[in-house]
Amino acid sequence: MPIARQLRAIVGDAHVVDDPEITAKYCVDWTGRFRGAASTVVRPATTAEVVAIVNICRDNSTAIVPQGGNTGLVGGAVPLDGAIVLSLERMSAVEHVDALAGQLVAQAGASLAAVQGGAIENGWSYGVDIAARDSATIGGNVATNAGGLRTVRYGDTRRQLTGIEMVTGGGDVVSSLSGTLRANTGYDLTQMACGSEGTLGVITRVRVRLVPALANRSTALLRFDDHRDACVAAETVRRVLPSVEAVELFFGDGVRVVCEAFGMHPPFATVDGGYVLVEAADVENPTPLLAAAVGAIDGINDIAVAEDSVRRAALWQLRERHTDAIATLGVPHKLDVAVPPGSLADFIGQVVPAIARVATAARVFNFGHAGEAAVHVNVIGPEPGDYAVDDAVLQLVSSLGGSISAEHGIGRAKLRWLDLAYAAPEQQLRREIKAVFDPAGIMNPGVLVTPG
């Protein structure tokens, strides 16, 4: 029996799609840089259906690419030719919020915004936030170990996890959704699944811890003439501001593009320079402590402070709309990297010249989560298949002792540079781990794990 017919018997005719005009949106990443082709898109509604799909694909030696909101930036959810995309868009419910324990259970296809909303409705908040919150899914966040805007205070997605349900590549269901916080019983399969990018199995449910909802917020936008002053301020602010929740870094060239793309006015008369956006949140008004922290920072040339939600949102637009604004200029090379604390200013000072040496006409826009010395390097100009700028950036990061991926993952985009992240024995261990979970090798091949 053809595999499509077997899949239709599981999920129904309406949820097995092979029309190329419809499947096309599942076959390209958000940037438009990475493209593939899927034989079929299948949309299960239950974990049992996912198990049946995995078993059929294993028996037919057909690759599966799990996909949530398809907001990835490294090609990790782009299918190779002939693969089946297993879309979790029908498994999108926030199933349970335990208001006493401060935990939430959601199906993997629930959007991050829905998880945040479920937390807020029950008197809590969720510690992870990214600009793509309305379309990114909680399962995708777990699969990539997403970080985002509040990592400086709460940590990345890995820090929020208390359990998952996952269908392995062998068709087994691994589940740990009780929410027990202390279980020192050996290997932690929940944490192993986090950041696995769909190479071990299909994450179907997630249980996360929530954090206290802090109603009092204050935001400051600082402009520096010198990029080094901005970087030093960004890296040190959390030491002098215990209530800090976000520390974001961007630059005047990015502000110009955002303002031009969306008809916004620059925040200050002088646009050039480095910008640090700091947000503090606490049970009481954090503005006095924020003001004291800002007062201890050297080199500030302009400052804007906002306490009400409307003015804070206006300041945040300058940072959060960078990605969309840059995309209006062309298909970007996006490289999310991190360097050791104290090296941020050196990296910012060296990355543009490093790119210019291999792509003289390229336009470079840097922004990122400066509290963790993490930077999104965006390069416009080189063709999607030209990896010279990627190599220049990642080699520079490696020379500084940094990480070639701060939060987006490896995907397909960075697989060729995995030697910069792991020595050969570590890569072999990862291949062996994948083989245990996915003995037939059907789960997202060509992503994260190099061939043996």
C-alpha positions in Angstrom: 0.0 0.0 0.0 1.4 3.5 -0.9 2.7 5.4 2.1 0.3 8.3 1.5 -2.7 6.0 1.7 -1.4 4.5 4.9 -1.0 8.0 6.4 -4.6 9.0 5.3 -5.9 5.9 7.1 -4.4 7.3 10.3 -5.2 11.1 10.2 -7.8 11.4 7.5 -7.7 12.6 3.9 -7.8 16.3 4.9 -4.6 16.1 6.9 -2.3 14.4 4.4 -1.2 17.0 1.8 0.9 16.4 -1.3 -0.2 19.3 -3.5 3.1 21.2 -4.2 1.4 24.6 -4.0 0.3 23.8 -0.4 3.4 22.0 0.7 5.7 24.7 -0.5 5.3 26.8 2.7 6.6 23.8 4.7 9.7 23.6 2.6 11.5 26.9 3.2 12.8 28.4 6.4 11.8 31.9 7.6 14.8 33.6 6.0 14.1 32.1 2.6 17.7 30.9 2.5 17.2 27.2 3.0 14.8 25.3 0.7 13.9 21.7 0.3 11.1 19.5 -1.0 8.6 17.3 0.9 6.8 14.4 -0.6 4.0 14.8 1.8 2.9 16.9 4.8 1.0 15.0 7.5 -0.8 16.7 10.4 -1.6 14.4 13.3 -3.9 15.3 16.2 -2.8 12.9 18.9 0.3 11.2 20.2 -1.1 7.9 19.1 -1.3 9.2 15.5 2.3 10.3 15.8 3.4 6.8 16.9 1.5 5.3 13.9 3.1 7.7 11.5 6.6 7.1 12.8 6.1 3.3 12.6 4.9 3.6 9.0 7.8 5.8 8.0 10.3 3.5 9.7 8.9 0.5 7.9 9.1 2.4 4.6 12.6 3.9 5.3 11.1 7.3 4.8 12.6 10.4 6.6 10.5 12.5 8.9 11.0 16.2 9.5 9.1 17.4 12.6 7.9 20.9 12.2 6.2 23.4 14.5 5.8 27.1 13.5 8.6 26.8 11.0 10.2 30.0 12.4 13.7 28.4 12.5 16.7 30.3 11.0 19.2 27.5 10.3 17.3 25.2 8.0 16.7 22.7 10.8 13.0 22.0 9.9 13.5 22.1 6.1 12.8 18.7 4.5 15.3 17.0 2.2 13.9 15.7 -1.1 11.4 12.9 -0.4 11.0 13.5 3.3 7.7 13.7 5.1 7.0 16.8 7.1 5.2 15.9 10.3 3.5 19.2 11.2 2.3 19.6 14.8 -0.1 22.5 14.0 -3.2 20.5 15.0 -1.6 19.6 18.4 -1.8 23.2 19.7 -3.6 23.1 23.0 -2.5 24.5 26.3 -3.9 21.5 28.2 -3.3 22.3 31.9 -2.0 25.0 34.2 -1.2 24.0 37.8 -1.5 27.4 39.5 -0.4 26.0 42.8 2.8 24.3 41.5 3.4 27.0 38.9 3.7 24.6 36.0 2.0 24.3 32.6 1.4 21.4 30.2 1.0 22.1 26.5 0.9 20.2 23.3 4.0 20.8 21.2 2.2 22.8 18.5 1.0 25.4 21.0 2.4 28.8 20.2 4.8 30.5 22.6 2.2 33.3 22.9 -0.5 30.8 23.9 1.8 29.4 26.6 2.6 32.9 27.9 -1.2 33.7 27.9 -2.0 30.5 29.8 0.6 31.5 32.4 -0.7 35.1 32.7 -4.3 34.0 33.1 -3.3 31.9 36.1 -1.3 34.5 37.9 2.1 33.5 36.6 4.5 34.3 33.7 6.7 32.2 31.5 10.4 32.8 31.5 11.1 32.6 27.7 10.2 35.3 25.2 11.2 35.7 21.6 10.0 38.2 18.9 8.4 35.3 17.0 6.2 34.5 20.0 2.9 34.4 18.0 4.1 31.8 15.5 7.0 29.9 17.2 5.8 26.8 19.0 6.7 25.5 22.4 7.8 22.2 20.9 10.1 24.0 18.5 11.4 26.0 21.4 12.3 22.8 23.2 13.7 21.1 20.1 16.1 24.1 19.6 16.6 25.1 23.2 15.4 28.6 22.4 16.8 31.5 24.4 15.5 34.9 23.6 14.9 38.2 25.4 14.7 37.1 29.0 17.5 34.6 29.2 19.7 36.9 31.3 17.2 36.4 34.2 15.5 33.1 33.7 17.8 31.1 31.4 17.0 29.4 28.2 14.3 26.8 27.5 16.3 24.0 29.0 16.0 25.8 32.4 12.2 25.9 32.1 11.6 22.2 31.4 10.1 19.9 34.0 9.1 17.1 31.5 8.3 16.1 28.0 6.4 13.5 26.0 8.3 12.3 22.9 7.8 9.7 20.3 11.3 8.3 19.5 12.4 7.3 16.0 11.8 3.7 17.1 8.1 4.4 17.8 8.3 4.3 21.6 6.7 7.0 23.8 9.0 8.5 26.3 7.0 10.5 28.9 7.8 12.4 32.1 5.0 14.8 32.7 4.3 14.5 36.4 6.1 17.7 37.2 8.2 16.3 40.0 11.0 18.7 40.6 13.5 16.5 42.4 14.3 13.3 40.7 18.0 12.4 40.8 17.7 9.0 39.0 20.4 9.1 36.4 20.2 10.0 32.7 17.8 12.9 32.1 15.9 12.1 28.9 14.0 15.3 29.1 17.2 17.3 28.9 18.6 15.1 26.2 15.6 15.8 24.0 16.0 19.6 24.6 18.1 21.0 21.8 18.0 17.7 19.8 16.4 19.4 16.7 14.0 16.6 15.9 16.9 14.1 15.4 15.8 11.7 18.3 12.1 11.8 17.9 8.9 14.0 17.8 8.2 16.0 20.9 4.4 15.9 21.4 3.9 17.5 24.9 5.9 19.7 27.1 5.7 20.6 30.8 7.3 23.8 31.9 7.9 25.7 35.1 6.4 29.2 35.4 7.9 32.3 37.1 6.3 35.0 39.2 4.4 37.6 37.3 6.0 41.0 37.9 3.7 43.8 37.1 6.1 46.7 37.7 8.4 47.3 34.8 10.7 50.0 33.7 12.7 50.2 30.4 15.7 52.4 29.5 17.2 52.9 26.1 20.9 54.1 26.3 22.9 55.4 23.3 26.7 55.4 23.2 29.0 57.0 20.7 31.5 54.2 21.1 30.6 50.6 20.5 33.0 49.4 23.2 31.3 51.6 25.9 27.9 50.1 24.8 29.3 46.5 25.0 30.9 47.1 28.4 27.6 48.6 29.8 25.6 45.7 28.4 27.8 43.1 30.0 28.0 44.7 33.4 24.4 46.0 33.9 23.2 42.8 35.5 25.8 43.1 38.2 24.5 46.5 39.3 20.8 45.8 38.7 19.4 42.6 40.4 15.9 43.1 38.9 17.2 43.2 35.3 15.1 41.0 33.0 16.5 41.9 29.5 19.7 43.5 28.2 19.6 44.0 24.4 22.3 45.4 22.2 21.9 47.0 18.7 23.4 49.7 16.6 22.6 52.8 14.6 22.6 51.2 11.2 19.9 48.8 12.4 17.9 51.6 13.9 17.9 53.4 10.6 16.6 50.3 8.7 13.9 49.7 11.3 12.7 53.3 11.1 12.8 53.3 7.3 11.0 50.0 7.0 8.2 50.8 9.4 7.9 54.6 9.2 9.2 55.2 12.8 11.1 58.1 14.1 14.6 57.6 15.5 14.6 57.9 19.3 17.4 60.5 19.4 18.7 63.3 17.2 21.9 61.3 16.7 21.3 57.9 15.3 24.8 56.4 15.0 26.4 54.5 17.8 25.6 51.6 20.0 22.3 51.1 21.8 21.6 49.2 25.0 18.0 48.4 25.9 17.6 47.5 29.6 14.3 46.3 31.2 13.9 45.8 34.9 10.9 44.0 36.5 10.1 43.6 40.2 7.2 43.5 42.7 7.7 47.2 43.4 8.6 50.0 41.0 12.1 49.2 39.7 12.7 52.7 38.2 14.8 54.1 41.1 17.1 51.1 41.0 17.3 51.2 37.2 18.1 54.9 37.4 20.9 54.2 39.9 22.3 51.5 37.8 22.3 53.7 34.7 23.9 56.5 36.7 26.9 54.2 37.4 27.5 53.6 33.7 30.1 55.6 31.8 29.9 56.9 28.2 26.1 57.3 27.9 25.3 60.1 25.3 21.5 59.8 25.2 18.9 58.1 27.3 15.1 57.5 27.3 13.2 55.9 30.1 9.7 54.5 29.9 7.5 53.1 32.7 4.1 52.8 31.1 3.3 50.0 28.7 2.8 52.2 25.6 6.2 53.9 25.8 8.0 50.7 26.8 6.5 49.0 23.7 7.7 51.8 21.5 11.3 51.4 22.8 11.1 47.6 22.3 9.9 48.0 18.7 13.3 49.4 17.9 14.9 46.1 18.9 12.2 43.5 18.1 11.6 44.7 14.5 15.2 44.3 13.5 14.7 40.9 12.0 11.7 41.9 9.9 13.3 45.2 8.8 16.5 43.4 7.7 14.5 40.9 5.7 13.2 43.7 3.5 16.7 44.3 2.2 17.2 40.7 0.9 17.8 37.2 2.0 20.0 37.4 5.1 22.8 35.2 6.3 21.9 34.9 9.9 24.5 33.7 12.4 23.6 33.5 16.1 26.8 33.3 18.0 28.1 33.8 21.5 31.5 34.8 22.9 33.0 34.5 26.4 32.0 37.2 28.9 34.3 40.2 28.4 34.9 39.4 24.7 31.8 41.1 23.3 33.4 44.4 22.4 36.3 42.6 20.7 33.9 40.6 18.6 31.8 43.5 17.6 35.0 45.4 16.6 36.4 42.6 14.5 33.3 41.0 12.9 32.6 43.6 10.3 36.2 43.8 9.0 36.3 40.0 8.9 33.2 39.9 6.7 34.5 42.7 4.5 37.6 40.7 3.7 35.4 38.0 2.0 32.4 40.1 0.9 33.4 43.7 0.2 29.9 44.9 -0.7 28.0 43.1 2.2 25.9 45.0 4.6 26.2 43.8 8.2 23.7 44.4 11.0 24.5 43.2 14.5 22.1 42.9 17.4 21.5 40.5 20.2 21.2 39.4 23.8 24.2 41.2 25.4 23.6 40.0 28.9 24.9 36.6 27.7 27.4 38.1 25.1 25.2 36.6 22.3 25.0 38.3 19.0 22.8 37.9 15.9 25.1 38.7 12.9 23.0 39.5 9.9 24.7 39.8 6.5 22.9 41.1 3.4 24.5 40.8 -0.1 26.0 37.4 -0.6 24.0 34.7 -2.4 22.2 32.1 -0.1 24.6 29.4 -1.2 27.8 31.4 -0.6 29.2 30.4 2.8 32.3 32.6 2.8 30.8 35.1 5.3 29.5 32.3 7.5 33.0 30.8 7.6 34.5 34.2 8.4 32.1 34.8 11.3 32.3 31.3 12.8 36.0 31.1 12.6 36.3 34.5 14.4 33.9 33.2 17.1 36.0 30.1 17.5 39.2 32.0 17.8 37.7 34.0 20.7 36.6 30.7 22.4 32.9 31.3 21.7 30.0 29.1 20.5 28.9 28.8 16.8 25.3 28.7 18.0 23.9 30.7 20.8 20.2 29.8 20.4 19.1 28.9 16.9 20.8 25.5 16.8 23.0 23.8 14.2 20.3 22.7 11.7 21.7 22.3 8.2 23.3 25.8 8.1 26.2 25.1 10.5 26.7 21.3 10.2 30.0 21.8 8.2 31.5 23.8 11.2 30.6 21.3 13.9 34.3 20.5 14.3 34.6 24.0 15.8 32.1 23.0 18.5 33.0 19.4 19.3 36.0 17.1 19.0 35.7 13.9 17.1 35.0 11.7 20.2 32.1 13.9 21.2 30.6 13.8 17.7 30.8 10.0 17.7 29.0 9.9 21.1 26.2 12.0 19.6 25.9 9.7 16.6 25.6 6.7 19.0 23.0 8.5 21.1 20.9 9.2 18.0 21.2 5.6 16.9 19.7 4.4 20.2 16.7 6.7 19.9 16.4 6.4 16.1 17.8 3.1 15.0 16.5 3.4 11.4 18.0 6.9 11.0 14.7 8.5 9.8 14.4 11.4 12.2 15.5 14.7 10.5 18.6 13.3 8.8 21.2 15.8 7.8 20.6 18.0 10.8 22.8 18.5 13.9 24.6 15.2 13.7 27.4 14.6 11.2 27.5 11.3 9.3 29.9 8.7 10.8 
